[in-house]
């Protein structure tokens, strides 16, 4: 067992192992003890892979994180032969047929994979509560969600099972859990990290994979290890000028930062979020940056509608594919998932293409904004994490949804204006993150504040396409000015 294990980030732990002060076996034993002690409270592990991890360290392990325990996310981060459920009952027994390229790169970096973390069904929600695995809980407030869809990853890192864990982000799924759990969460640009081998791009390029970390240097170093093109991949982004780890501690210069606390869909923003952002703005000004209120000229409600059409279409495709793959019935999915699939099947190809075409308006507007500002700063979320069960669909609405599904009333629902209604509800708590996904730009959640109830609050920074280096320089400066790594749940 490693004394003061909780104090080390992945880089620090790797240095201990490399120097011979501790062994990879000791690091693994410590991580497993933390998992065994924490799981009754937090429920962050989807699939236990400790036998694989023990076998892995019996062979020589090399790389920048050699011997460091790590968890992958139970969706799109597959390991051949291991269970991969995507949080869905129909996949509870499915064993992955291949290892994802990103996981190959995790292991090439020396990370020892001890298991996978929980995710909402098909990664669809900003809370991690499923029929299959139950509710995952936030270590900062166990009656609340850690967020989603990388909720299990965030809970595991916040609870100090491992110093960092694999994550992915299609609408905020790295940044939202990072914000709720006091972690650093960087979402890279489209194409920076491969999504292969069974996928070229996910959700029209919205989904990007990386990790949730405690330190900026871990995020930067891991990005160096996993970034880069894949053979036959559909998108080849320009490489960085130098390794991202060299940006840690580098001078970001005097940055121009535009900020907004206004919900883009017109909803309420918690006063604690607004206060946190204003305090962060003052911190940035004290560091010499130019900060003023400004936002890109984007119709937030139009963006929400376009995002929801993407959501519907991909849920319909995923449910159909899984049923064919497994021979399971659609009825095994959660009613909410089935209702989304119903709407996706009812949405015409023409409507889908038309809405996807509107993404160009958002990317152009954000690009114009970045001509004047290096970063767009917002709260990560409009509200703090919901209570466990708070966002459950009321029974009356669930019964109505079942009726609509039974009579295949998707087209009727679409004509009723359901897209606007669902967009408003879906974006109520988390209206700020989807812009970065739909514009393919890099963004990050930085843990710069805590609420009166001692729950973390994240601040989001969106940079221009390909500018992960700028984000890392700024994040590193903020980390030095207002350190967060020593803060942990009681």
C-alpha positions as a printed NumPy array, in Angstrom:
array([[  0.   ,   0.   ,   0.   ],
       [  1.251,   3.468,  -0.88 ],
       [  1.181,   6.013,   1.896],
       [ -0.468,   9.34 ,   0.926],
       [ -1.627,   7.807,  -2.383],
       [ -4.349,  10.463,  -2.605],
       [ -1.785,  13.254,  -2.814],
       [ -0.281,  12.104,  -6.103],
       [ -1.447,  12.953,  -9.574],
       [ -0.67 ,  10.438, -12.333],
       [  2.618,  12.122, -13.211],
       [  3.753,  12.112,  -9.593],
       [  2.765,   8.477,  -9.133],
       [  4.59 ,   7.514, -12.335],
       [  7.713,   9.25 , -11.023],
       [  7.498,   7.276,  -7.767],
       [  7.245,   4.015,  -9.712],
       [ 10.024,   4.932, -12.139],
       [ 12.377,   5.813,  -9.274],
       [ 11.754,   2.471,  -7.605],
       [ 10.325,   4.028,  -4.442],
       [  7.143,   2.022,  -5.012],
       [  6.23 ,  -0.763,  -7.417],
       [  3.462,  -1.039,  -9.976],
       [  2.087,  -3.901,  -7.87 ],
       [  1.878,  -1.613,  -4.83 ],
       [  0.153,   1.079,  -6.876],
       [ -2.371,  -1.441,  -8.179],
       [ -3.01 ,  -2.905,  -4.702],
       [ -3.608,   0.599,  -3.342],
       [ -6.019,   1.491,  -6.15 ],
       [ -7.965,  -1.735,  -5.658],
       [ -8.195,  -1.114,  -1.913],
       [ -9.544,   2.381,  -2.6  ],
       [-12.104,   0.939,  -5.014],
       [-13.222,  -1.755,  -2.568],
       [-13.623,   0.82 ,   0.205],
       [-15.405,   3.403,  -1.926],
       [-17.729,   1.4  ,  -4.132],
       [-20.441,   0.8  ,  -1.537],
       [-20.8  ,   4.582,  -1.347],
       [-20.131,   5.808,  -4.894],
       [-20.913,   2.963,  -7.337],
       [-18.55 ,   4.223, -10.044],
       [-17.276,   0.917, -11.457],
       [-19.174,  -0.736, -14.302],
       [-16.843,  -3.67 , -14.992],
       [-14.06 ,  -4.888, -12.682],
       [-10.913,  -5.851, -14.604],
       [ -8.481,  -6.419, -11.743],
       [ -7.455,  -9.834, -13.037],
       [ -6.427,  -8.244, -16.335],
       [ -4.558,  -5.502, -14.472],
       [ -2.621,  -8.003, -12.369],
       [ -1.657,  -9.907, -15.514],
       [ -0.663,  -6.651, -17.232],
       [  1.9  ,  -5.7  , -14.579],
       [  3.503,  -9.143, -14.688],
       [  4.933,  -8.042, -18.03 ],
       [  7.316,  -5.085, -18.486],
       [  5.36 ,  -1.81 , -18.587],
       [  6.798,   1.333, -20.179],
       [  5.64 ,   4.817, -21.143],
       [  5.141,   8.173, -19.425],
       [  2.59 ,   6.682, -17.012],
       [  4.177,   3.254, -16.563],
       [  2.423,   1.362, -13.77 ],
       [ -0.226,   3.985, -12.987],
       [ -3.699,   2.5  , -12.314],
       [ -6.367,   3.753, -14.723],
       [-10.041,   3.29 , -15.553],
       [-11.598,   3.446, -19.   ],
       [-15.14 ,   4.604, -19.706],
       [-17.768,   1.945, -20.395],
       [-18.637,   3.372, -23.791],
       [-16.45 ,   3.565, -26.911],
       [-13.349,   2.647, -24.859],
       [-13.511,  -1.098, -25.445],
       [-11.039,  -3.836, -24.588],
       [-11.257,  -7.022, -26.641],
       [-12.823,  -9.823, -24.628],
       [-14.054,  -7.601, -21.794],
       [-17.69 ,  -6.732, -21.039],
       [-18.725,  -3.398, -22.575],
       [-22.265,  -2.377, -21.641],
       [-22.677,   1.312, -22.556],
       [-24.882,   1.405, -19.463],
       [-27.621,  -0.558, -21.251],
       [-29.361,  -3.749, -20.156],
       [-29.34 ,  -5.266, -23.679],
       [-25.516,  -5.09 , -23.627],
       [-24.993,  -6.439, -20.112],
       [-23.296,  -9.614, -21.389],
       [-21.623,  -8.262, -24.526],
       [-17.897,  -8.777, -24.805],
       [-16.029,  -6.348, -27.017],
       [-14.719,  -7.794, -30.274],
       [-11.84 ,  -5.333, -30.53 ],
       [ -9.77 ,  -2.898, -28.51 ],
       [-10.413,   0.757, -29.282],
       [ -7.447,   2.679, -30.652],
       [ -7.566,   5.132, -27.768],
       [ -7.313,   2.239, -25.299],
       [ -4.328,   0.862, -27.202],
       [ -2.744,   4.285, -26.727],
       [ -3.663,   4.383, -23.032],
       [ -1.868,   1.079, -22.559],
       [  1.086,   2.131, -24.713],
       [  1.489,   5.059, -22.306],
       [  1.954,   2.496, -19.531],
       [ -1.433,   2.856, -17.863],
       [ -2.704,  -0.228, -16.05 ],
       [ -6.427,  -0.651, -16.69 ],
       [ -8.237,  -1.898, -13.606],
       [-11.816,  -1.56 , -14.866],
       [-14.388,   0.593, -16.613],
       [-16.574,   3.337, -15.18 ],
       [-20.317,   3.802, -15.188],
       [-22.119,   5.888, -17.766],
       [-25.807,   6.658, -18.353],
       [-27.591,   4.441, -20.867],
       [-25.847,   4.988, -24.234],
       [-24.119,   8.023, -22.691],
       [-27.239,  10.131, -23.179],
       [-27.671,  12.104, -19.961],
       [-25.829,  14.541, -17.722],
       [-26.578,  12.278, -14.761],
       [-25.338,   8.703, -14.272],
       [-28.313,   6.647, -13.115],
       [-29.241,   3.468, -14.981],
       [-31.441,   0.396, -14.769],
       [-28.326,  -1.749, -15.256],
       [-25.909,  -0.26 , -12.735],
       [-28.061,   1.909, -10.482],
       [-27.056,   5.412,  -9.395],
       [-23.483,   6.658,  -9.285],
       [-22.942,   9.222,  -6.53 ],
       [-20.878,  12.368,  -6.229],
       [-18.115,  12.036,  -3.6  ],
       [-18.564,  15.706,  -2.697],
       [-22.265,  15.162,  -1.919],
       [-23.41 ,  11.541,  -2.041],
       [-27.051,  12.493,  -2.41 ],
       [-26.207,  14.151,  -5.741],
       [-25.115,  13.049,  -9.194],
       [-21.519,  13.283, -10.368],
       [-22.918,  14.326, -13.747],
       [-22.655,  12.472, -17.028],
       [-21.99 ,  10.916, -19.24 ],
       [-18.492,  10.444, -17.776],
       [-20.044,  10.392, -14.311],
       [-18.399,   7.21 , -13.119],
       [-14.997,   8.441, -14.29 ],
       [-15.437,  11.714, -12.397],
       [-16.612,   9.998,  -9.217],
       [-13.704,   7.549,  -9.371],
       [-11.095,  10.297,  -9.709],
       [-12.755,  12.533,  -7.109],
       [-12.84 ,   9.573,  -4.705],
       [ -9.127,   8.992,  -5.446],
       [ -9.534,   5.469,  -6.803],
       [ -7.154,   6.486,  -9.585],
       [ -5.467,   9.825, -10.371],
       [ -7.167,  10.085, -13.774],
       [ -9.706,   8.164, -15.862],
       [-10.798,   7.905, -19.477],
       [-13.739,  10.051, -20.545],
       [-15.506,  11.321, -23.642],
       [-17.575,  14.375, -24.513],
       [-20.411,  14.71 , -27.04 ],
       [-22.29 ,  17.6  , -25.423],
       [-20.431,  18.322, -22.199],
       [-19.697,  14.816, -20.913],
       [-16.122,  15.623, -19.857],
       [-16.687,  19.204, -18.737],
       [-19.926,  18.725, -16.761],
       [-18.609,  15.89 , -14.539],
       [-15.33 ,  17.8  , -14.137],
       [-17.297,  20.829, -12.933],
       [-19.381,  18.805, -10.471],
       [-16.383,  16.946,  -9.017],
       [-13.62 ,  19.552,  -8.718],
       [-11.538,  18.122, -11.582],
       [ -9.822,  19.439, -14.676],
       [-11.596,  18.431, -17.872],
       [-10.224,  19.198, -21.339],
       [-12.314,  18.421, -24.438],
       [-10.001,  18.365, -27.468],
       [-10.786,  19.561, -30.979],
       [-12.504,  17.292, -33.47 ],
       [-10.045,  14.744, -34.806],
       [ -7.345,  15.387, -32.208],
       [ -7.914,  11.946, -30.653],
       [ -8.965,   8.96 , -32.801],
       [-12.332,   7.269, -32.254],
       [-11.481,   4.054, -34.156],
       [-11.365,   1.327, -34.949],
       [-15.078,   0.579, -35.393],
       [-15.913,   4.269, -35.684],
       [-14.548,   7.056, -37.847],
       [-16.34 ,   9.897, -36.159],
       [-19.067,   9.777, -33.529],
       [-22.139,  12.013, -33.606],
       [-20.982,  13.867, -36.743],
       [-17.702,  14.73 , -35.048],
       [-19.266,  16.046, -31.829],
       [-17.812,  13.286, -29.655],
       [-14.162,  13.517, -28.653],
       [-12.358,  11.326, -26.123],
       [ -9.746,  12.197, -23.537],
       [ -9.753,  11.975, -19.705],
       [-10.706,  13.544, -16.409],
       [ -7.667,  14.52 , -14.373],
       [ -6.718,  16.205, -11.132],
       [ -3.859,  18.215, -12.634],
       [ -3.27 ,  20.135, -15.841],
       [  0.07 ,  18.413, -16.443],
       [ -1.601,  14.986, -16.411],
       [ -4.115,  16.131, -19.01 ],
       [ -1.405,  17.624, -21.217],
       [  0.909,  14.629, -20.989],
       [ -1.884,  12.149, -21.64 ],
       [ -3.034,  14.163, -24.653],
       [  0.499,  13.872, -26.047],
       [  0.226,  10.103, -25.635],
       [ -3.173,   9.588, -27.269],
       [ -3.4  ,  12.343, -29.905],
       [ -2.562,  11.917, -33.553],
       [ -4.092,  10.447, -36.702],
       [ -5.128,   6.849, -37.16 ],
       [ -4.704,   4.775, -40.294],
       [ -7.743,   5.351, -42.478],
       [ -9.255,   7.873, -40.108],
       [-11.615,  10.455, -41.644],
       [-10.073,  13.571, -40.146],
       [ -6.42 ,  14.573, -39.82 ],
       [ -5.952,  17.699, -37.712],
       [ -2.727,  19.709, -37.812],
       [ -0.355,  18.578, -35.042],
       [  0.677,  20.961, -32.26 ],
       [  3.816,  23.053, -32.639],
       [  5.403,  21.216, -29.704],
       [  4.344,  18.621, -27.108],
       [  1.46 ,  19.754, -24.943],
       [  3.407,  19.012, -21.772],
       [  5.748,  21.855, -22.735],
       [  2.801,  24.253, -22.528],
       [  2.43 ,  23.551, -18.8  ],
       [  4.019,  26.516, -17.032],
       [  4.524,  28.429, -20.28 ],
       [  3.465,  32.073, -20.323],
       [ -0.003,  32.406, -21.908],
       [  0.619,  36.085, -22.638],
       [ -2.063,  38.695, -22.217],
       [ -5.233,  36.918, -23.283],
       [ -8.434,  38.538, -24.502],
       [-11.401,  36.884, -22.822],
       [-15.072,  37.492, -23.518],
       [-17.522,  36.121, -20.971],
       [-21.245,  35.568, -20.524],
       [-23.421,  34.348, -17.678],
       [-26.585,  34.413, -19.793],
       [-28.165,  31.056, -20.569],
       [-28.186,  30.75 , -24.369],
       [-31.683,  29.233, -24.208],
       [-33.051,  31.897, -21.873],
       [-33.237,  29.821, -18.71 ],
       [-32.228,  30.672, -15.18 ],
       [-28.59 ,  30.584, -14.071],
       [-27.922,  29.961, -10.388],
       [-26.523,  33.056,  -8.637],
       [-23.632,  30.966,  -7.287],
       [-22.588,  30.175, -10.866],
       [-22.743,  33.831, -11.804],
       [-20.758,  34.842,  -8.733],
       [-18.143,  32.164,  -9.458],
       [-17.686,  33.447, -12.971],
       [-17.32 ,  37.072, -11.874],
       [-14.72 ,  36.065,  -9.285],
       [-12.877,  34.1  , -11.948],
       [-12.936,  37.144, -14.207],
       [-11.317,  39.205, -11.432],
       [ -8.674,  36.51 , -10.963],
       [ -7.896,  36.608, -14.672],
       [ -7.659,  40.405, -14.615],
       [ -5.235,  40.179, -11.685],
       [ -3.08 ,  37.916, -13.861],
       [ -2.942,  40.592, -16.537],
       [ -5.624,  39.407, -18.945],
       [ -8.22 ,  41.584, -20.646],
       [-11.693,  40.4  , -19.603],
       [-15.022,  41.848, -20.669],
       [-18.61 ,  40.794, -21.204],
       [-19.061,  39.561, -24.774],
       [-20.499,  36.519, -26.508],
       [-20.716,  35.115, -30.043],
       [-23.794,  36.054, -32.067],
       [-25.476,  32.651, -31.907],
       [-29.154,  31.767, -31.61 ],
       [-29.012,  29.432, -28.621],
       [-32.491,  28.031, -29.166],
       [-31.668,  27.183, -32.786],
       [-28.502,  25.459, -31.604],
       [-30.527,  23.478, -29.062],
       [-32.99 ,  22.332, -31.737],
       [-30.164,  21.258, -34.03 ],
       [-28.464,  19.377, -31.221],
       [-31.667,  17.568, -30.304],
       [-32.203,  16.416, -33.891],
       [-28.695,  14.939, -33.808],
       [-29.553,  13.336, -30.481],
       [-32.77 ,  11.769, -31.792],
       [-31.183,  10.442, -34.962],
       [-28.221,   8.812, -33.295],
       [-30.281,   7.26 , -30.52 ],
       [-32.566,   5.683, -33.114],
       [-29.568,   4.318, -35.012],
       [-27.86 ,   3.031, -31.856],
       [-30.957,   1.272, -30.5  ],
       [-31.602,  -0.415, -33.845],
       [-27.958,  -1.511, -34.167],
       [-27.809,  -2.91 , -30.625],
       [-31.02 ,  -4.888, -31.044],
       [-29.677,  -6.439, -34.266],
       [-26.278,  -7.093, -32.69 ],
       [-27.595,  -8.779, -29.555],
       [-30.987, -10.139, -30.561],
       [-32.467,  -8.275, -27.58 ],
       [-35.769,  -6.419, -27.638],
       [-36.061,  -2.638, -27.668],
       [-38.311,  -2.906, -24.607],
       [-35.206,  -3.624, -22.509],
       [-34.024,  -0.039, -22.942],
       [-35.184,   2.692, -20.601],
       [-38.465,   4.282, -21.68 ],
       [-36.74 ,   7.652, -22.161],
       [-34.254,   6.078, -24.579],
       [-37.046,   4.379, -26.512],
       [-38.947,   7.668, -26.76 ],
       [-35.868,   9.4  , -28.191],
       [-35.446,   6.565, -30.682],
       [-39.111,   6.95 , -31.692],
       [-38.531,  10.611, -32.477],
       [-35.33 ,   9.811, -34.355],
       [-37.136,   7.336, -36.598],
       [-39.841,   9.905, -37.299],
       [-37.378,  12.667, -38.24 ],
       [-36.926,  12.746, -42.009],
       [-33.512,  12.571, -43.611],
       [-34.205,  15.938, -45.215],
       [-34.994,  17.566, -41.874],
       [-31.893,  16.057, -40.333],
       [-29.655,  17.346, -43.138],
       [-31.25 ,  20.782, -42.982],
       [-30.612,  21.054, -39.238],
       [-27.079,  19.747, -39.596],
       [-26.456,  22.426, -42.197],
       [-27.224,  25.098, -39.608],
       [-24.111,  24.088, -37.663],
       [-22.174,  26.216, -40.125],
       [-23.916,  29.298, -38.709],
       [-22.639,  28.463, -35.231],
       [-19.061,  27.703, -36.279],
       [-18.866,  30.916, -38.361],
       [-20.228,  33.037, -35.536],
       [-17.801,  31.53 , -33.03 ],
       [-14.964,  31.96 , -35.508],
       [-15.824,  35.642, -35.849],
       [-15.888,  35.966, -32.062],
       [-12.401,  34.456, -31.874],
       [-11.081,  37.186, -34.155],
       [-11.513,  39.536, -31.188],
       [-11.119,  37.154, -28.234],
       [ -8.822,  34.236, -27.451],
       [-11.38 ,  32.57 , -25.175],
       [-15.109,  32.525, -24.549],
       [-15.735,  32.05 , -20.821],
       [-18.98 ,  30.825, -19.24 ],
       [-20.076,  28.744, -16.29 ],
       [-19.926,  25.064, -17.219],
       [-23.458,  24.526, -15.927],
       [-26.401,  26.74 , -15.073],
       [-27.086,  24.813, -11.857],
       [-25.281,  22.534,  -9.455],
       [-25.604,  18.745,  -9.603],
       [-29.105,  17.38 ,  -9.261],
       [-30.191,  15.133,  -6.424],
       [-30.202,  11.419,  -7.184],
       [-33.593,  10.694,  -8.758],
       [-34.491,  14.367,  -9.163],
       [-34.475,  14.199, -12.959],
       [-36.386,  10.934, -13.242],
       [-39.275,  11.133, -15.675],
       [-42.575,  11.362, -13.738],
       [-44.592,   8.156, -13.926],
       [-47.469,   9.842, -15.748],
       [-45.107,  11.105, -18.475],
       [-43.418,   7.718, -18.703],
       [-46.784,   6.018, -19.208],
       [-47.665,   8.531, -21.913],
       [-44.333,   7.893, -23.617],
       [-45.003,   4.153, -23.575],
       [-48.381,   4.778, -25.207],
       [-46.801,   6.933, -27.923],
       [-44.204,   4.234, -28.558],
       [-46.838,   1.513, -28.751],
       [-48.765,   3.345, -31.489],
       [-45.614,   4.59 , -33.247],
       [-46.689,   8.202, -32.852],
       [-43.306,   9.768, -33.576],
       [-44.472,  11.934, -36.468],
       [-47.388,  13.239, -34.44 ],
       [-45.025,  14.14 , -31.611],
       [-42.655,  15.966, -33.955],
       [-45.534,  18.063, -35.292],
       [-46.549,  18.92 , -31.721],
       [-43.394,  20.962, -31.136],
       [-41.794,  18.316, -28.932],
       [-38.276,  19.184, -30.163],
       [-38.485,  22.666, -28.667],
       [-39.957,  21.292, -25.43 ],
       [-37.292,  18.616, -25.029],
       [-34.516,  21.032, -26.009],
       [-35.646,  23.456, -23.335],
       [-35.779,  20.75 , -20.669],
       [-32.517,  19.118, -21.708],
       [-30.625,  22.427, -21.796],
       [-32.143,  23.84 , -18.607],
       [-29.294,  22.756, -16.334],
       [-26.513,  22.474, -18.911],
       [-26.955,  25.058, -21.691],
       [-23.337,  26.169, -22.129],
       [-21.355,  23.154, -23.296],
       [-22.914,  21.997, -26.583],
       [-21.572,  24.926, -28.646],
       [-18.028,  23.615, -28.389],
       [-19.088,  20.158, -29.59 ],
       [-21.07 ,  21.46 , -32.559],
       [-18.275,  23.846, -33.565],
       [-15.631,  21.11 , -33.007],
       [-13.541,  23.489, -30.91 ],
       [-11.475,  22.633, -27.822],
       [-12.755,  23.682, -24.431],
       [-12.117,  22.991, -20.785],
       [-13.663,  23.038, -17.331],
       [-11.409,  24.514, -14.66 ],
       [-12.327,  24.02 , -10.962],
       [-12.094,  27.619,  -9.792],
       [-14.93 ,  27.805,  -7.246],
       [-16.931,  25.896,  -4.645],
       [-20.508,  26.536,  -3.573],
       [-21.65 ,  27.438,  -0.074],
       [-22.434,  23.729,   0.344],
       [-18.822,  22.865,  -0.628],
       [-19.758,  21.448,  -4.032],
       [-17.33 ,  22.257,  -6.867],
       [-18.174,  24.775,  -9.602],
       [-16.4  ,  24.686, -12.951],
       [-15.616,  27.567, -15.288],
       [-15.62 ,  26.843, -19.015],
       [-13.184,  28.279, -21.549],
       [-13.748,  27.736, -25.284],
       [-10.81 ,  28.335, -27.64 ],
       [-10.545,  28.456, -31.404],
       [-10.203,  25.222, -33.354],
       [ -6.908,  23.443, -32.755],
       [ -5.848,  25.693, -29.87 ],
       [ -5.475,  23.129, -27.098],
       [ -2.029,  24.598, -26.448],
       [ -3.561,  27.962, -25.516],
       [ -6.036,  26.303, -23.163],
       [ -3.291,  24.341, -21.412],
       [ -1.135,  27.441, -20.92 ],
       [ -4.04 ,  29.369, -19.398],
       [ -5.17 ,  26.42 , -17.261],
       [ -1.66 ,  25.96 , -15.94 ],
       [ -1.454,  29.621, -14.971],
       [ -4.807,  29.398, -13.162],
       [ -3.723,  26.2  , -11.416],
       [ -0.634,  27.981, -10.08 ],
       [ -2.571,  31.088,  -9.072],
       [ -5.43 ,  29.25 ,  -7.368],
       [ -4.428,  25.596,  -6.734],
       [ -7.195,  23.025,  -6.468],
       [ -5.407,  19.68 ,  -6.441],
       [ -5.211,  19.404,  -2.649],
       [ -8.952,  19.931,  -2.233],
       [-10.816,  16.665,  -1.909],
       [-14.13 ,  15.394,  -0.565],
       [-14.303,  14.912,   3.196]])
